[in-house]
Amino acid sequence: MTNLAAIGHAMIVSDLMKKPIITVKSTDDLAKAAQIMTGKKISELPVTNSTDSSNLAGIITKTKLLKH
């Protein structure tokens, strides 16, 4: 098992994060989020405020989508 506390002492989070950031708006329908996740082969999407795309409202996961 990997000791997560020992990982990344020479790196910072931005070295591993995906770029560009792919988001959906809080008012987008679930089908759009599912289509993006499938097409981009990702399991989470940041959700932005519908009126201010720089404001993070939450995160939607593939697991949560599949429950609906």
C-alpha positions as CSV (number, residue, x, y, z in Angstrom):
1,M,0.0,0.0,0.0
2,T,1.3,3.5,-0.9
3,N,1.9,6.0,1.9
4,L,0.2,9.1,0.4
5,A,1.9,11.4,2.9
6,A,5.3,10.5,1.5
7,I,4.3,11.2,-2.1
8,G,4.9,14.4,-3.9
9,H,7.4,16.2,-1.8
10,A,9.1,17.6,-4.9
11,M,5.8,18.2,-6.8
12,I,2.8,20.4,-6.3
13,V,-0.8,19.7,-7.2
14,S,-0.7,21.8,-10.4
15,D,2.0,19.4,-11.8
16,L,-0.6,16.6,-11.9
17,M,-3.9,18.3,-12.5
18,K,-5.7,18.1,-15.8
19,K,-5.7,21.1,-18.1
20,P,-7.7,22.7,-19.5
21,I,-10.4,22.5,-16.9
22,I,-13.6,21.1,-18.3
23,T,-16.8,22.2,-16.5
24,V,-20.5,22.2,-16.7
25,K,-22.9,24.8,-15.4
26,S,-25.3,24.1,-12.5
27,T,-28.2,24.6,-15.0
28,D,-26.9,22.1,-17.6
29,D,-28.9,18.9,-17.9
30,L,-27.4,15.6,-16.7
31,A,-27.2,14.2,-20.2
32,K,-24.7,16.9,-21.1
33,A,-22.5,16.1,-18.1
34,A,-22.7,12.3,-19.0
35,Q,-21.8,13.0,-22.6
36,I,-18.7,15.1,-21.5
37,M,-17.6,12.5,-19.0
38,T,-17.9,9.7,-21.6
39,G,-16.3,11.6,-24.4
40,K,-13.4,12.9,-22.3
41,K,-13.1,9.6,-20.3
42,I,-13.3,11.4,-16.9
43,S,-15.2,10.5,-13.8
44,E,-15.8,13.9,-12.2
45,L,-16.7,17.4,-13.5
46,P,-16.5,20.7,-11.6
47,V,-19.8,22.5,-11.6
48,T,-19.8,26.2,-11.9
49,N,-22.5,28.7,-11.0
50,S,-24.9,29.3,-13.9
51,T,-24.4,33.1,-13.7
52,D,-20.6,33.2,-12.9
53,S,-18.5,30.5,-14.5
54,S,-15.5,31.4,-12.3
55,N,-17.5,30.5,-9.2
56,L,-17.3,26.7,-8.3
57,A,-20.6,25.4,-7.1
58,G,-19.7,21.8,-6.6
59,I,-18.6,18.6,-8.3
60,I,-20.6,15.9,-10.2
61,T,-19.3,12.4,-10.3
62,K,-20.0,9.5,-12.7
63,T,-21.2,7.4,-9.7
64,K,-23.8,10.1,-8.8
65,L,-25.0,10.3,-12.4
66,L,-25.4,6.5,-12.6
67,K,-27.7,6.6,-9.5
68,H,-30.2,8.8,-11.4
